[in-house]
Amino acid sequence: IMSPAMWKWTCLVSHLLLSATVSSPAKQQPPHPKRPFITFTGDQAEGTFNHLVVDERTGNIYLGAVNRIYKLSNDLKVLVTHQTGPDEDNPKCYPPRIVQTCNEPLTSTNNINKMLLIDYKENRLIACGSLYQGICKLLRLDDLFKLGEPFHKKEHYLSGVNESGSVFGVIVSYSNMDDKLFIATAVDGKPEYFPTISSRKLTKNSEADGMFAYVFHDEFVASMIKIPSDTFTIIPDFDIYYIYGFSSGNFVYFLTLQPEMISPPGSTTKEQVYTSKLVRLCKEDTAFNSYVEVPIGCEKNGVEYRLLQAAYLSKAGAILARSLGVRPEDDILFTVFSKGQKRKMKSLDESALCIFVLKKINDRIKDRLQSCYRGEGTLDLAWLKVKDIPCSSALLTIDDNFCGLDMNAPLGVSSMVRGLPIFTEDGDRMTSVIAYVYKNHSLAFVGTKSGKLKK
């Protein structure tokens, strides 16, 4: 049983995120007698819906599309629209022609929404698009009035990738100071322009000069991680694809998919595969010394599920907690993986829904930190340190909230953390998931490739 509001936005998620294509002019369709879904269809024949966020205070829905931001009521009536494109642009212009003259030919270019976040503290929407190397607008939640659109500094260009799923952001909020925005993005072969992960200032004033500036930046250290150019000589199409992100406790987490070269058993040649990894950073770490990544995956009946498709953070709830041996309020990650680890772009239809207890992942990371600070092994992060660097020994206590030093960082965990498989689907690949607790029960809703919704 679900509340009406929860049912409405769950149906909307399935309808928009799984089907996603706009096909006809705007209209409100009557519910089908056998499928009582409320639906919304956009007003652009060529457009696509990219992202969706729900205001947890009002139930209003914000929908990021190609060239449009929509504000909808909780029964999917259009309240406001804001046009974001098209405009004259060329993806080879860096910085964009709005800053300096560009010799590349400019053409009318669509603005694909790449990130949509509600900044509750300042009552504004952060809407980042594909135009001009990924600049963002700050829009007032009430009427989508443009409060600011920073574009004068290189920090204002967040990502040159044009795909809608290329950027993920997590806001860390404070009561007595400006918030932070952790931004993670694919870099599309441009590591010199874009850090793959960084923390930015979210100033109270939407037009402030420091909006989206790095939380810390000097000659040697900054609040960012860049992919070294040497990495591309080993894996020419290397990139880190960010599937999901969230904050919990003192940390910010991102779930990623990234290529690596491995030597199959009995083979002398290396082949490229994809590995799903969880990345963890301390919220207060301005130098990113706390960066750790750990491989995650799932296995059932001897079948490996290693290609991450989607994830969602929820609580355990009393019944699931009892079976897992954790507390009801503990964080649980619901994840969808497809079979194997070789075909990122053409995932196999076999997929699995798996759960991870976040505390167990953190325990594995703590064990790894402790062993590295005992001087055991190497940093084991091949893409960032092309050569294996030995761990350095240091006498210190590493507790659950250890945030790293300017040694033994960034760090990789070599052994994979395996999730608990709770459901598999062989024919209709699972592509999205949400979950919540209702009367002590954990409920998961899964969307599939063909547009079906499984409860």
Helices and strands as residue ranges (DSSP letters): H 4-13, I 14-19, E 49-54, E 61-65, E 68-72, E 78-83, E 87-89, E 107-109, E 113-119, E 124-129, G 131-133, E 136-140, E 146-148, G 154-156, E 167-172, E 179-185, E 197-202, E 224-225, H 229-234, E 241-248, E 251-262, E 271-282, E 292-300, E 303-315, H 318-324, E 331-339, E 351-357, H 358-373, E 411-412, E 417-418, E 420-425, E 430-438, E 441-448, E 453-454
